[in-house]
Amino acid sequence: MSVAWALFVPACFALNLAPGPNNLLSLNNAARHGFAPASLAGGGRLLAFAGMLALAA
């Protein structure tokens, strides 16, 4: 295995394990307002993401 792969594979795993801004926003909403409003907001983010995918396709 080359040095590039030895550095690339662990970096990919580390980036996939780090929470993104949407996950942090969802955790913050759940902590402040409870599960139901956080679920509704998460559904809105999911709908917005689906819209962006549709526009990009």
C-alpha positions in Angstrom: 0.0 0.0 0.0 1.4 3.4 -0.9 1.8 6.2 1.5 -1.0 8.2 -0.2 -3.6 5.4 0.5 -2.3 5.0 4.1 -3.1 8.6 4.7 -6.3 8.8 2.6 -8.2 5.9 4.1 -8.0 7.1 7.8 -8.8 10.6 6.7 -12.0 9.4 4.9 -13.1 7.5 8.1 -12.4 10.5 10.3 -14.4 12.9 8.0 -17.3 10.4 7.9 -17.5 10.2 11.7 -17.5 13.9 12.3 -21.0 15.4 12.6 -22.0 18.0 10.0 -23.8 21.3 10.6 -27.2 19.7 10.0 -26.6 17.1 12.7 -25.3 19.7 15.2 -28.4 21.9 14.5 -30.7 18.9 15.0 -29.0 18.1 18.3 -29.3 21.7 19.4 -33.0 21.9 18.5 -33.7 18.7 20.4 -31.8 19.9 23.5 -33.7 23.2 23.5 -37.2 22.4 22.3 -37.6 18.6 22.6 -37.9 15.7 20.2 -41.1 16.7 18.2 -39.9 20.1 17.0 -36.4 18.7 16.3 -38.0 16.0 14.2 -40.1 18.5 12.3 -37.0 20.6 11.6 -35.1 17.5 10.5 -37.8 16.7 8.1 -37.6 20.2 6.7 -33.8 19.9 6.2 -34.4 16.5 4.5 -37.0 18.0 2.2 -34.6 20.9 1.4 -31.8 18.5 0.6 -34.1 16.4 -1.7 -35.0 19.7 -3.5 -31.3 20.5 -4.0 -30.7 17.0 -5.3 -33.6 17.4 -7.8 -32.3 20.7 -9.0 -28.8 19.3 -9.5 -30.0 16.3 -11.4 
